[in-house]
Amino acid sequence: MSEVNLLPASAYKFPSWAIYLGQASTVAERAFEIESDTLRSRHLLHTISIITEGGLALCMSRNESAFERVVGLVKDHERWFSDCLPMIASENVASRRVREVLASDLGHRYAEGWPEERVYAGCKYIDQIELTAIDLGKRLFKAEFIDVRPTSGVVANLAVYSTLSAPGDTLMSLAIPNGGHISTGKKEFSGSAGLVHGLNVEYFAFDKDEMNIDVDKTRKRMRALSKEKPIKIAMFGGSLFLFPHPLRDLNDTVREVGGVVCYDAAHVAGLIAGGQFQDPLREGAEIMTFSTHKTLFGPQGGAIISRGRFSEEIKKSVFPGTTSNHHLHSVAGKALAFAEFLQFGKSYARDVVKNAKGLAQRLADLGEHVLGEKNGYTKSHQVALEITKYGDGGTIERNLENLNIIVNRQLLPGDLQAGRHYTNPGGIRLGVAELTRLGMKKSEMDEVAEILHLALSTDKGREVKARIHALRKNHQKIGYSFENSSAYFFR
Ligand SMILES: Cc1ncc(COP(=O)(O)O)c(C=O)c1O
């Protein structure tokens, strides 16, 4: 239906600018201003009412076409991504059932509070779903306590800050160029820890060659800082995260300076659950937060686990502290994803780490500057490339996107000192969690490395796209799953 066809014939008699105003009430008001002298005539009032209807019809038709357009854009997105290399390290694909429960009636409902102690009626099945998610999550992470309600990793972190600290207290974390995330960042960079919870954020010392926290310097820094006031939280973990953090080496010092060891596993939760990274709760962390959708199989969301000591405080910090109603459809998706991960997580995590190592090695063999060489490039799902010989990370991110390679630009250690910043950093970050779930293994990683190298170092864009197309042809389904579903079914 076209917009013009929806207008009653009388509407055409009015000035075209009025017709295109779009909102019925505005059409009427503007007409009133123009024709104020003659408006007293009943005839014109009648015409205005017709125009109002015409405006409404126009309005509806525009809304309807916007509605259709958005549906079309989602389809376009899925079509495009089915022909891309999706390598954002914080992303993954969820299986069909996980995606279907997101569209279920649960997404309309309110619960609030803990299962069986809800604020809202109508929760008899919702409670069972959440209790199942809790049971599965505890088994997955061998944790005494889990709260599956946080709606994202950031919300999980904020809840932990509320549990353990008050505004003005000190939190230690990684600086962003060293791999830290904005949710553990300083107020002056709009980091959630500083901006939202009012924490004073201090940084762990970092060793560029090791691509890891410098233990000795961090010990010294914590002791010096604690002379002023105690450090309440040491938040390990990060966004650029190649190697396990030295929790065992720093635990005692954190306790000595009055702090609680916490661990942000937003990125590596799946590798931890699959037994392929470190095991924070067994290495001294009291609390671990994570996203449910990066190296795990879940819908986008967050969760908090602990050894039990702070469970009641965490519950209160989640509700009512940082969330009123949590996302019940997402909780169902988390339960399904945890069940899938208990079944397939071990082999998946092993394959992810193998793929990342394979990709890093092949890229290095092709002459790319892969960080972390000293320790074998990576032990996670990520590979970090220094790309300054080709330009800046922002431009390269865009160029790669034009070639159907989706990656992140990445601030690297030393970038700020070199005058680079977030929009033009010195690196890109590559993730293989999604490619692995799409069934790629060692030989595909070699091909991905060669495609990336071609894209970075030549202008053979056509060849790049053709090779991606050929590679993706056989990788459209979601593996490590009870189903054998397509990754792209919104068509
Ligand atoms: C270390 C770290 N923490 C927290 C988050 C936030 O997670 P979410 O996007 O689930 O809020 C991220 C996101 O990438 C992250 O890298």
The ligand as an SDF file (V2000), in Angstrom:
LIG
                    3D

 16 16  0  0  0  0  0  0  0  0999 V2000
   35.3920   -7.8000   30.9630 C   0  0  0  0  0  0  0  0  0  0  0  0
   33.9880   -7.4510   30.6380 C   0  0  0  0  0  0  0  0  0  0  0  0
   33.1280   -7.2420   31.6400 N   0  0  0  0  0  0  0  0  0  0  0  0
   31.8470   -6.9270   31.4290 C   0  0  0  0  0  0  0  0  0  0  0  0
   31.3750   -6.8170   30.1440 C   0  0  0  0  0  0  0  0  0  0  0  0
   29.9620   -6.4250   29.9310 C   0  0  0  0  0  0  0  0  0  0  0  0
   29.2020   -7.4790   29.5450 O   0  0  0  0  0  0  0  0  0  0  0  0
   27.7300   -7.2630   28.9930 P   0  0  0  0  0  0  0  0  0  0  0  0
   27.8680   -6.8430   27.5910 O   0  0  0  0  0  0  0  0  0  0  0  0
   27.1030   -8.6190   29.1790 O   0  0  0  0  0  0  0  0  0  0  0  0
   27.0990   -6.2180   29.8490 O   0  0  0  0  0  0  0  0  0  0  0  0
   32.2170   -7.0210   29.0560 C   0  0  0  0  0  0  0  0  0  0  0  0
   31.6900   -6.8900   27.6900 C   0  0  0  0  0  0  0  0  0  0  0  0
   32.2860   -7.1620   26.7200 O   0  0  0  0  0  0  0  0  0  0  0  0
   33.5590   -7.3430   29.3130 C   0  0  0  0  0  0  0  0  0  0  0  0
   34.4250   -7.5230   28.3250 O   0  0  0  0  0  0  0  0  0  0  0  0
  1  2  1  0
  2  3  1  0
  2 15  2  0
  3  4  2  0
  4  5  1  0
  5  6  1  0
  5 12  2  0
  6  7  1  0
  7  8  1  0
  8  9  2  0
  8 10  1  0
  8 11  1  0
 12 13  1  0
 12 15  1  0
 13 14  2  0
 15 16  1  0
M  END
$$$$
